[in-house]
Amino acid sequence: MADSLASPLLLEQHAEFIVAVVLAVDKPELQERLAELMQSMAECGSADLVGAIYHLWQGQRCFKRLSQGLNETKKNLLRAIHEATEFPSTLTPYLTLLDQQWTSSKQRLLNSHLHLTLLATLATEKPALQSSLDALFAELIQNGWQEVVLAIQAIWQGERNKTALVQAFNLDDEDCLIIQTVLDALHSPAFFNRLVETVSQQKQQSCSNLKKQHYLLINAVVIANYHESLRESLLASFQHTWVAMVEAIQQIWQGERQESMLCAQLNSIEQLIIKQILLKLQNITSEYSLPEMPIILHH
């Protein structure tokens, strides 16, 4: 069968939908949960497919009748649903894919929040650090993460029951991953050590990627530190892309080397760039050890 449920594209794009529809067979309560989705599909031009699915739920099993009038794409999707309904074992590839997608998604989410979870854990163990996270928490709240902030603060106050935190602050799946990671790190020294190591590796990789991506920019600023004639044209090139860094770069050229002051108003990427510039300047012992002049500075 050319267009079978084994089609990789069909499997990847519609796995969750196929599983939901098949699991709802003979289960009216699950069908009710899908009602809003079905209505939305019908309004978007798939009323014929929705009708076929409802007929399937009502007991119709003749694929020829169910698929009458459907285009090839909808027919292939219905065929996958029909086969998984008739032969439950054929649902396995979809369940496997969903598990893989969830695991991958969970890992991506976890990786994106590792720095926050480490800081939250450290501040739990050392309350003196908690006030240093005020600015980060204010940014999180501004971006819609108030529930996570409140849950972390509850952990700081002694709460260790995940279920209680979920119920108290109405945490969603992503919030739960963050909170669970903090709780795991507090409970297990080995897990905490792995968390520290992973965050360190992420930071090193981030610095490495940033140095490669902004190699010319970093070197240009370092070279212009020793050649004033290059500064005006270099700053002009920053006006539309690195506006926030212009003042920090000018201060570097004037001799400022205090990282905290230079980075106070910069985002995380800009801070990393400034740190790399300072590091290069620190390692330069003479004009002869300057990096190679970028092409953009040649006249």
Buried (B, 14 or more C-beta within 10 A) or exposed (E): EEBEBEBEEBBEEBBEBBBBBBBBBEEEEBBEEBEEEBEEBBEEEBEBBBBBBEBBBEEEEEBEEBBEEBEEEBBBBBBBBBBBBEEEEBBEBBBEBBEEEEEEEEEEEBEEBBBBBBBBBBBBEEEEEBEEBEEBBEEBBEEEBEBBBBBBBBBBEEBEEBEEBBEBBEBEEBBBBBBBBBBBBBEEEEBBEEBBEBBEEBEEEBBEEBBEEBEEBBBBBBBBBEEEEBBEEBBEEBEEEBEEBBEBBEBBBEEEEEBEEBBEEBEEBBBBBBBBBBBBBEEBEEEEEBBEBBEEBEE
